[in-house]
């Protein structure tokens, strides 16, 4: 098993990649749908799944062209089948199954969250993980729908150490962007506005930050921000949006790094992965890198192209599992459930 064609359609990004052993990305092409969902202020599932059906096969052709390969060079197919929007997942799963049957290739369904955990292990012409990074590590996976800390002991061996009790960090960013009128996608816009703001201008709560556990909660922060916005005139909001964004962002990032620090110290593991869409946040990356340097932590953060949803990370996990002799029967389907039997508590 040398190469796989991978599909990722768990939300609104349509992505196709070709991955070669041991994890080299030969091509990874993605079509986002930001413009289609922007007017609604968030992802509309029906629109997302419809666009996946339009984008997926053309992206396969582009992926082959960029990699300089054909179907005869492929040894298997990997596809995200959990968790995510069921309609979006269904498009990817059915397309992958059809191609598996037509081309006589083995197929495997991959957990989207597992893909994020191994994203730093990808490599390409301009990125590769430092040599010797261990297969056992602490991971903070943060995105629009998930905020969890894991103990990873190897492929398929994951323990959830802590998770959010309510909103995910990405949701908190998106909801703030919506209430302040910044737009969609929210996380990137908050980051952009915050860069020229003062993070100490407004005080927002850091829920559970000093608690001796690894739980998160961002609903109180969201409520505090809503009250602050409602207390401001339209002109005040416009004049102070940079400071407001920086202060809100700081509250989220400080909590994330504090919990990561607690996980490392409580488990005695000093290799850490920061991954998921929110790990693209510039302030979070800065604070995490500063913390890692101060604490002597071996930190791995994938480049931006592998932080957000992408098929390359799905291909990595799919390739490794197919090499172990695993595969999915053709009766597997999509699931919105994040863990099933893949993760333990």
C-alpha positions as a Markdown table, in Angstrom:
| # | Residue | x | y | z |
|---|---|---|---|---|
| 1 | Unk | 0.0 | 0.0 | 0.0 |
| 2 | Unk | 1.8 | 3.1 | -1.3 |
| 3 | Unk | -0.7 | 5.7 | -2.2 |
| 4 | Unk | -4.3 | 6.6 | -1.4 |
| 5 | Unk | -6.9 | 9.1 | -2.9 |
| 6 | Unk | -8.6 | 10.8 | 0.0 |
| 7 | Unk | -11.9 | 12.8 | 0.3 |
| 8 | Unk | -13.0 | 15.2 | 3.0 |
| 9 | Unk | -16.6 | 16.6 | 2.9 |
| 10 | Unk | -17.5 | 16.8 | 6.6 |
| 11 | Unk | -18.8 | 20.4 | 6.6 |
| 12 | Unk | -18.6 | 23.0 | 3.8 |
| 13 | Unk | -15.0 | 22.5 | 2.4 |
| 14 | Unk | -14.7 | 20.0 | -0.4 |
| 15 | Unk | -11.2 | 18.6 | -0.4 |
| 16 | Unk | -9.4 | 15.8 | -2.4 |
| 17 | Unk | -5.8 | 14.7 | -1.8 |
| 18 | Unk | -3.3 | 12.1 | -2.9 |
| 19 | Unk | -1.0 | 10.8 | -0.1 |
| 20 | Unk | 2.1 | 8.7 | -0.5 |
| 21 | Unk | 3.8 | 6.6 | 2.2 |
| 22 | Unk | 5.0 | 7.6 | 4.7 |
| 23 | Unk | 2.7 | 10.7 | 4.6 |
| 24 | Unk | 3.9 | 12.8 | 1.8 |
| 25 | Unk | 1.2 | 15.0 | 0.2 |
| 26 | Unk | 1.5 | 14.7 | -3.6 |
| 27 | Unk | -1.5 | 17.0 | -4.1 |
| 28 | Unk | -4.3 | 18.5 | -2.0 |
| 29 | Unk | -7.0 | 20.7 | -3.6 |
| 30 | Unk | -9.8 | 22.3 | -1.7 |
| 31 | Unk | -12.9 | 24.3 | -2.7 |
| 32 | Unk | -14.4 | 26.4 | 0.0 |
| 33 | Unk | -18.0 | 27.7 | 0.1 |
| 34 | Unk | -17.5 | 30.9 | 2.1 |
| 35 | Unk | -19.3 | 33.1 | -0.5 |
| 36 | Unk | -22.3 | 30.8 | -0.7 |
| 37 | Unk | -22.8 | 30.8 | 3.1 |
| 38 | Unk | -21.7 | 34.3 | 3.9 |
| 39 | Unk | -25.1 | 35.9 | 3.4 |
| 40 | Unk | -26.6 | 33.5 | 6.0 |
| 41 | Unk | -23.9 | 34.1 | 8.6 |
| 42 | Unk | -23.1 | 30.4 | 8.8 |
| 43 | Unk | -23.1 | 27.1 | 7.0 |
| 44 | Unk | -26.4 | 26.0 | 5.6 |
| 45 | Unk | -26.3 | 22.1 | 5.4 |
| 46 | Unk | -28.4 | 21.8 | 2.3 |
| 47 | Unk | -26.3 | 24.2 | 0.3 |
| 48 | Unk | -23.1 | 22.6 | 1.6 |
| 49 | Unk | -24.0 | 19.1 | 0.4 |
| 50 | Unk | -25.3 | 20.4 | -2.9 |
| 51 | Unk | -22.0 | 22.1 | -3.6 |
| 52 | Unk | -20.0 | 19.0 | -2.6 |
| 53 | Unk | -21.8 | 17.1 | -5.3 |
| 54 | Unk | -20.8 | 19.7 | -7.8 |
| 55 | Unk | -17.2 | 20.1 | -6.7 |
| 56 | Unk | -16.0 | 16.6 | -5.8 |
| 57 | Unk | -15.3 | 14.9 | -9.1 |
| 58 | Unk | -13.8 | 17.9 | -10.8 |
| 59 | Unk | -11.4 | 18.2 | -7.8 |
| 60 | Unk | -10.4 | 14.5 | -8.3 |
| 61 | Unk | -9.3 | 15.4 | -11.9 |
| 62 | Unk | -7.3 | 18.4 | -10.5 |
| 63 | Unk | -5.7 | 16.3 | -7.8 |
| 64 | Unk | -4.5 | 13.7 | -10.3 |
| 65 | Unk | -3.2 | 16.4 | -12.6 |
| 66 | Unk | -1.2 | 18.2 | -9.9 |
| 67 | Unk | 0.3 | 14.9 | -8.7 |
| 68 | Unk | 1.1 | 13.8 | -12.2 |
| 69 | Unk | -0.7 | 10.5 | -11.6 |
| 70 | Unk | -3.6 | 8.4 | -12.8 |
| 71 | Unk | -5.9 | 5.8 | -11.2 |
| 72 | Unk | -3.4 | 3.1 | -12.0 |
| 73 | Unk | -1.1 | 4.7 | -9.4 |
| 74 | Unk | -3.7 | 4.4 | -6.6 |
| 75 | Unk | -3.8 | 1.6 | -4.0 |
| 76 | Unk | -6.8 | 2.6 | -2.0 |
| 77 | Unk | -9.4 | 5.2 | -1.1 |
| 78 | Unk | -9.9 | 7.0 | 2.2 |
| 79 | Unk | -13.0 | 9.1 | 3.0 |
| 80 | Unk | -14.3 | 11.0 | 6.0 |
| 81 | Unk | -17.4 | 9.3 | 7.3 |
| 82 | Unk | -17.7 | 10.8 | 10.8 |
| 83 | Unk | -18.4 | 13.2 | 12.4 |
| 84 | Unk | -20.0 | 16.0 | 10.5 |
| 85 | Unk | -23.0 | 17.2 | 8.6 |
| 86 | Unk | -24.7 | 14.0 | 7.5 |
| 87 | Unk | -25.7 | 15.3 | 4.1 |
| 88 | Unk | -22.2 | 16.5 | 3.4 |
| 89 | Unk | -20.6 | 13.3 | 4.6 |
| 90 | Unk | -23.1 | 11.3 | 2.4 |
| 91 | Unk | -21.8 | 12.9 | -0.8 |
| 92 | Unk | -18.2 | 12.1 | 0.0 |
| 93 | Unk | -19.0 | 8.5 | 1.2 |
| 94 | Unk | -21.2 | 7.6 | -1.8 |
| 95 | Unk | -18.7 | 9.1 | -4.3 |
| 96 | Unk | -15.8 | 7.2 | -2.6 |
| 97 | Unk | -17.8 | 3.9 | -2.6 |
| 98 | Unk | -18.7 | 4.3 | -6.2 |
| 99 | Unk | -15.1 | 4.9 | -7.3 |
| 100 | Unk | -14.0 | 2.0 | -5.0 |
| 101 | Unk | -16.3 | -0.4 | -6.9 |
| 102 | Unk | -15.5 | 1.0 | -10.3 |
| 103 | Unk | -11.7 | 0.9 | -9.8 |
| 104 | Unk | -11.5 | -2.2 | -7.7 |
| 105 | Unk | -9.7 | -0.4 | -4.8 |
| 106 | Unk | -10.1 | -1.0 | -1.1 |
| 107 | Unk | -11.8 | 1.8 | 0.9 |
| 108 | Unk | -11.7 | 2.9 | 4.5 |
| 109 | Unk | -13.9 | 5.4 | 6.4 |
| 110 | Unk | -11.9 | 7.8 | 8.6 |
| 111 | Unk | -12.9 | 9.7 | 11.7 |
| 112 | Unk | -12.4 | 13.4 | 10.9 |
| 113 | Unk | -11.1 | 14.1 | 14.4 |
| 114 | Unk | -8.5 | 11.4 | 14.0 |
| 115 | Unk | -7.4 | 13.1 | 10.9 |
| 116 | Unk | -6.8 | 16.3 | 12.8 |
| 117 | Unk | -4.7 | 14.5 | 15.4 |
| 118 | Unk | -2.2 | 13.3 | 12.8 |
| 119 | Unk | -2.2 | 16.4 | 10.5 |
| 120 | Unk | 1.3 | 17.5 | 11.8 |
| 121 | Unk | 2.8 | 14.2 | 10.6 |
| 122 | Unk | 2.1 | 15.2 | 6.9 |
| 123 | Unk | 5.0 | 16.4 | 4.7 |
| 124 | Unk | 5.4 | 18.2 | 1.4 |
| 125 | Unk | 8.0 | 20.3 | -0.4 |
| 126 | Unk | 7.9 | 23.1 | 2.2 |
| 127 | Unk | 7.0 | 21.3 | 5.5 |
| 128 | Unk | 8.0 | 18.3 | 7.5 |
| 129 | Unk | 7.7 | 17.4 | 11.2 |
| 130 | Unk | 10.9 | 17.5 | 13.2 |
| 131 | Unk | 12.6 | 14.1 | 13.1 |
| 132 | Unk | 12.0 | 11.9 | 16.2 |
| 133 | Unk | 8.7 | 13.4 | 17.2 |
| 134 | Unk | 7.1 | 10.6 | 19.3 |
| 135 | Unk | 3.9 | 8.8 | 18.5 |
| 136 | Unk | 2.7 | 9.4 | 22.0 |
| 137 | Unk | 1.7 | 13.0 | 22.8 |
| 138 | Unk | -0.9 | 15.3 | 24.2 |
| 139 | Unk | -3.1 | 17.0 | 21.5 |
| 140 | Unk | -5.4 | 20.0 | 21.7 |
| 141 | Unk | -7.9 | 19.8 | 18.8 |
| 142 | Unk | -9.9 | 22.9 | 18.3 |
| 143 | Unk | -12.3 | 23.8 | 15.6 |
| 144 | Unk | -15.8 | 25.1 | 14.9 |
| 145 | Unk | -17.5 | 22.1 | 16.3 |
| 146 | Unk | -14.9 | 20.5 | 18.7 |
| 147 | Unk | -12.6 | 21.5 | 21.6 |
| 148 | Unk | -10.9 | 18.6 | 23.2 |
| 149 | Unk | -7.6 | 17.5 | 24.8 |
| 150 | Unk | -6.4 | 14.0 | 24.0 |
| 151 | Unk | -3.8 | 11.6 | 25.2 |
| 152 | Unk | -2.6 | 9.9 | 22.0 |
| 153 | Unk | -0.7 | 6.7 | 22.5 |
| 154 | Unk | -0.4 | 5.7 | 18.8 |
| 155 | Unk | -2.7 | 5.2 | 15.8 |
| 156 | Unk | -6.1 | 4.2 | 17.0 |
| 157 | Unk | -5.3 | 4.7 | 20.7 |
| 158 | Unk | -6.9 | 7.9 | 21.9 |
| 159 | Unk | -8.2 | 9.0 | 25.3 |
| 160 | Unk | -10.3 | 12.1 | 25.7 |
| 161 | Unk | -8.9 | 14.0 | 28.7 |
| 162 | Unk | -11.2 | 17.0 | 28.6 |
| 163 | Unk | -13.7 | 18.7 | 26.4 |
| 164 | Unk | -16.0 | 21.7 | 26.2 |
| 165 | Unk | -19.2 | 21.7 | 28.2 |
| 166 | Unk | -21.0 | 23.9 | 25.7 |
| 167 | Unk | -19.6 | 25.9 | 22.8 |
| 168 | Unk | -16.5 | 24.9 | 21.0 |
| 169 | Unk | -13.8 | 27.6 | 20.6 |
| 170 | Unk | -14.5 | 28.0 | 16.9 |
| 171 | Unk | -18.2 | 28.5 | 17.7 |
| 172 | Unk | -17.3 | 31.2 | 20.2 |
| 173 | Unk | -15.3 | 33.1 | 17.6 |
| 174 | Unk | -18.0 | 32.7 | 14.9 |
| 175 | Unk | -20.8 | 33.9 | 17.3 |
| 176 | Unk | -18.7 | 36.9 | 18.3 |
| 177 | Unk | -18.1 | 37.8 | 14.7 |
| 178 | Unk | -21.8 | 37.6 | 14.0 |
| 179 | Unk | -22.9 | 39.7 | 17.0 |
| 180 | Unk | -20.4 | 42.4 | 16.1 |
| 181 | Unk | -21.2 | 42.4 | 12.4 |
| 182 | Unk | -17.7 | 41.3 | 11.3 |
| 183 | Unk | -19.1 | 38.7 | 9.0 |
| 184 | Unk | -18.3 | 35.1 | 7.9 |
| 185 | Unk | -16.1 | 33.1 | 8.4 |
| 186 | Unk | -15.8 | 34.6 | 11.9 |
| 187 | Unk | -12.6 | 33.1 | 13.3 |
| 188 | Unk | -10.4 | 34.5 | 10.6 |
| 189 | Unk | -12.0 | 37.9 | 10.8 |
| 190 | Unk | -11.7 | 38.2 | 14.5 |
| 191 | Unk | -8.0 | 37.3 | 14.2 |
| 192 | Unk | -7.6 | 39.9 | 11.5 |
| 193 | Unk | -9.2 | 42.7 | 13.6 |
| 194 | Unk | -7.5 | 41.7 | 16.8 |
| 195 | Unk | -4.0 | 42.1 | 15.4 |
| 196 | Unk | -4.3 | 45.9 | 15.7 |
| 197 | Unk | -6.2 | 45.9 | 19.0 |
| 198 | Unk | -5.3 | 46.0 | 22.7 |
| 199 | Unk | -6.1 | 42.7 | 24.4 |
| 200 | Unk | -6.3 | 44.4 | 27.8 |
| 201 | Unk | -8.9 | 47.0 | 26.7 |
| 202 | Unk | -11.9 | 44.9 | 27.9 |
| 203 | Unk | -12.1 | 42.2 | 30.5 |
| 204 | Unk | -13.9 | 39.0 | 29.6 |
| 205 | Unk | -14.3 | 35.9 | 31.8 |
| 206 | Unk | -11.9 | 32.9 | 31.6 |
| 207 | Unk | -14.3 | 30.2 | 32.6 |
| 208 | Unk | -12.8 | 27.1 | 34.4 |
| 209 | Unk | -9.3 | 28.4 | 33.7 |
| 210 | Unk | -8.1 | 27.9 | 37.3 |
| 211 | Unk | -10.1 | 24.7 | 37.9 |
| 212 | Unk | -8.0 | 21.6 | 38.4 |
| 213 | Unk | -9.4 | 19.7 | 35.4 |
| 214 | Unk | -9.4 | 19.9 | 31.6 |
| 215 | Unk | -12.9 | 21.0 | 30.9 |
| 216 | Unk | -13.7 | 24.1 | 28.8 |
| 217 | Unk | -16.7 | 26.4 | 28.7 |
| 218 | Unk | -17.2 | 29.4 | 26.4 |
| 219 | Unk | -20.9 | 30.1 | 26.7 |
| 220 | Unk | -20.3 | 32.6 | 29.6 |
| 221 | Unk | -17.7 | 34.4 | 27.5 |
| 222 | Unk | -20.2 | 34.7 | 24.6 |
| 223 | Unk | -22.8 | 36.1 | 26.9 |
| 224 | Unk | -20.4 | 38.6 | 28.4 |
| 225 | Unk | -19.5 | 39.7 | 24.9 |
| 226 | Unk | -23.1 | 40.0 | 23.9 |
| 227 | Unk | -23.8 | 42.3 | 26.9 |
| 228 | Unk | -20.8 | 44.4 | 26.1 |
| 229 | Unk | -21.9 | 44.9 | 22.5 |
| 230 | Unk | -25.4 | 45.7 | 23.5 |
| 231 | Unk | -24.1 | 48.4 | 25.9 |
| 232 | Unk | -22.3 | 50.2 | 23.1 |
| 233 | Unk | -23.6 | 52.6 | 20.5 |
| 234 | Unk | -23.0 | 51.7 | 16.8 |
| 235 | Unk | -20.2 | 54.3 | 16.6 |
| 236 | Unk | -18.6 | 53.0 | 19.8 |
| 237 | Unk | -18.6 | 49.5 | 18.4 |
| 238 | Unk | -17.1 | 50.7 | 15.2 |
| 239 | Unk | -14.4 | 52.7 | 17.0 |
| 240 | Unk | -13.5 | 49.9 | 19.4 |
| 241 | Unk | -13.9 | 46.8 | 17.3 |
| 242 | Unk | -10.2 | 46.1 | 17.1 |
| 243 | Unk | -9.7 | 46.3 | 20.9 |
| 244 | Unk | -12.9 | 44.4 | 21.5 |
| 245 | Unk | -11.8 | 41.6 | 19.1 |
| 246 | Unk | -8.3 | 41.4 | 20.7 |
| 247 | Unk | -9.8 | 41.2 | 24.2 |
| 248 | Unk | -12.3 | 38.5 | 23.3 |
| 249 | Unk | -9.7 | 36.5 | 21.4 |
| 250 | Unk | -7.2 | 36.8 | 24.3 |
| 251 | Unk | -9.8 | 35.3 | 26.7 |
| 252 | Unk | -10.2 | 32.2 | 24.5 |
| 253 | Unk | -6.5 | 31.7 | 23.8 |
| 254 | Unk | -5.4 | 32.1 | 27.4 |
| 255 | Unk | -7.8 | 29.4 | 28.5 |
| 256 | Unk | -6.7 | 27.0 | 25.7 |
| 257 | Unk | -3.0 | 27.4 | 26.6 |
| 258 | Unk | -3.7 | 27.1 | 30.4 |
| 259 | Unk | -5.5 | 23.8 | 29.9 |
| 260 | Unk | -2.8 | 22.5 | 27.6 |
| 261 | Unk | -0.2 | 23.4 | 30.3 |
| 262 | Unk | -2.3 | 21.5 | 32.9 |
| 263 | Unk | -2.6 | 18.5 | 30.7 |
| 264 | Unk | 1.1 | 18.3 | 30.1 |
| 265 | Unk | 2.0 | 18.7 | 33.7 |
| 266 | Unk | -0.6 | 16.3 | 35.0 |
| 267 | Unk | 0.4 | 13.5 | 32.6 |
| 268 | Unk | 4.1 | 14.1 | 32.4 |
| 269 | Unk | 4.1 | 14.1 | 28.6 |
| 270 | Unk | 6.1 | 16.9 | 27.0 |
| 271 | Unk | 5.3 | 16.4 | 23.3 |
| 272 | Unk | 2.3 | 18.3 | 22.2 |
| 273 | Unk | 0.2 | 18.7 | 19.0 |
| 274 | Unk | -1.9 | 21.8 | 18.4 |
| 275 | Unk | -4.4 | 21.1 | 15.6 |
| 276 | Unk | -7.8 | 21.9 | 14.1 |
| 277 | Unk | -9.1 | 25.0 | 12.3 |
| 278 | Unk | -8.7 | 27.3 | 15.3 |
| 279 | Unk | -5.0 | 26.4 | 15.6 |
| 280 | Unk | -4.6 | 28.7 | 12.5 |
| 281 | Unk | -5.3 | 31.7 | 14.9 |
| 282 | Unk | -2.1 | 33.8 | 14.9 |
| 283 | Unk | -2.5 | 34.8 | 18.6 |
| 284 | Unk | -3.0 | 31.2 | 19.8 |
| 285 | Unk | 0.0 | 30.1 | 17.8 |
| 286 | Unk | 2.2 | 32.8 | 19.3 |
| 287 | Unk | 1.1 | 32.1 | 22.9 |
| 288 | Unk | 1.4 | 28.3 | 22.4 |
| 289 | Unk | 4.9 | 28.7 | 21.0 |
| 290 | Unk | 5.9 | 31.1 | 23.8 |
| 291 | Unk | 4.6 | 28.6 | 26.4 |
| 292 | Unk | 6.3 | 25.7 | 24.8 |
| 293 | Unk | 9.6 | 27.5 | 24.8 |
| 294 | Unk | 9.3 | 28.6 | 28.4 |
| 295 | Unk | 8.2 | 25.1 | 29.6 |
| 296 | Unk | 10.6 | 23.0 | 27.4 |
| 297 | Unk | 7.7 | 21.4 | 25.5 |
| 298 | Unk | 8.1 | 19.8 | 22.1 |
| 299 | Unk | 5.3 | 21.5 | 20.2 |
| 300 | Unk | 4.1 | 20.5 | 16.7 |
| 301 | Unk | 1.6 | 22.7 | 14.9 |
| 302 | Unk | 0.7 | 21.9 | 11.2 |
| 303 | Unk | 1.0 | 24.7 | 8.6 |
| 304 | Unk | -2.2 | 26.6 | 8.0 |
| 305 | Unk | -3.1 | 24.5 | 5.0 |
| 306 | Unk | -3.3 | 21.4 | 7.2 |
| 307 | Unk | -5.0 | 23.1 | 10.1 |
| 308 | Unk | -8.4 | 23.7 | 8.4 |
| 309 | Unk | -10.4 | 20.8 | 7.0 |
| 310 | Unk | -8.4 | 19.0 | 4.3 |
| 311 | Unk | -8.3 | 15.6 | 2.6 |
| 312 | Unk | -4.5 | 15.2 | 3.2 |
| 313 | Unk | -5.0 | 14.4 | 6.9 |
| 314 | Unk | -7.8 | 12.0 | 6.1 |
| 315 | Unk | -5.4 | 10.3 | 3.5 |
| 316 | Unk | -2.7 | 10.0 | 6.1 |
| 317 | Unk | -4.9 | 8.1 | 8.6 |
| 318 | Unk | -6.5 | 6.1 | 5.8 |
| 319 | Unk | -3.1 | 5.0 | 4.4 |
| 320 | Unk | -1.8 | 3.9 | 7.8 |
| 321 | Unk | -5.0 | 1.9 | 8.5 |
| 322 | Unk | -5.0 | 0.3 | 5.1 |
| 323 | Unk | -1.4 | -0.7 | 5.6 |
| 324 | Unk | -2.4 | -2.4 | 8.8 |
| 325 | Unk | -4.8 | -4.5 | 6.8 |
| 326 | Unk | -8.0 | -2.6 | 7.8 |
| 327 | Unk | -10.7 | -1.7 | 5.4 |
| 328 | Unk | -14.4 | -0.8 | 5.4 |
| 329 | Unk | -17.1 | -3.0 | 4.0 |
| 330 | Unk | -19.3 | -1.2 | 1.4 |
| 331 | Unk | -22.3 | -1.1 | 3.9 |
| 332 | Unk | -20.6 | 1.6 | 6.0 |
| 333 | Unk | -22.3 | 5.0 | 6.1 |
| 334 | Unk | -22.0 | 8.6 | 7.4 |
| 335 | Unk | -22.4 | 9.3 | 11.1 |
| 336 | Unk | -22.7 | 12.6 | 13.1 |
| 337 | Unk | -21.3 | 10.9 | 16.2 |
| 338 | Unk | -17.8 | 12.0 | 17.0 |
| 339 | Unk | -16.4 | 9.1 | 18.9 |
| 340 | Unk | -18.3 | 5.7 | 18.5 |
| 341 | Unk | -15.6 | 3.1 | 19.3 |
| 342 | Unk | -12.6 | 5.3 | 18.2 |
| 343 | Unk | -12.0 | 7.1 | 21.4 |
| 344 | Unk | -12.1 | 6.3 | 25.1 |
| 345 | Unk | -12.8 | 8.5 | 28.1 |
